[in-house]
């Protein structure tokens, strides 16, 4: 007579062994699949970097966070003039083709945002007065018309030929070492329009 309990025990051991091997095989395949997926995802992230913002919607042609912008830091950093400094200015129109910045010319410098939180942008600035041998007063330009801004027309300072607007509210101190001079001169009639707005805003000479 067969020893049925013995055969049942052997069958149970074989069945458990088969099920264990099948479970390990499936788990191993799942881990390999996840590993390959992670590798492909890393390749996609590397081959398709997220594009940065160019800031091209305004009159700046460079990155608003470019570390090479003149006037961004150090002794040559561009800053806002204090009210007393603005009232002491004597605006003049004196552009000269001598390689030096002069009132009536448009230069490029780093302009801090009004929030003064460390951010800013490389912008064109109209020089309106000389402060001393190495520093000048200027107002920044924008291609966006904000309230209170004054149109000065278009010119070579904007590569797309867009109309520019001057902010008479903010008057900046720009150092000669903290600017790029590109030889752009604003016609005198447009310069006078800008100066009248700045004088009225700050009561210069009154």
Secondary structure, DSSP 8 states (H G I E B T S, - for coil): ---HHHHHHHHHHHHHHHHHHHHHHHHHHHHHHHHHHHHHHHHHHHHS-------TTSS--S-TT-TT-TTSSGGG--EE--HHHHHT--------SSSS--TTEEEEEEEE-TT-SS-EEEEEEEEEEEEETTEEEEEEEESS--TT-EEEE--TTSTT---EEE-SS--EEEEGGG-EEEEEE--HHHHHHHHHHHHHHHTTT-
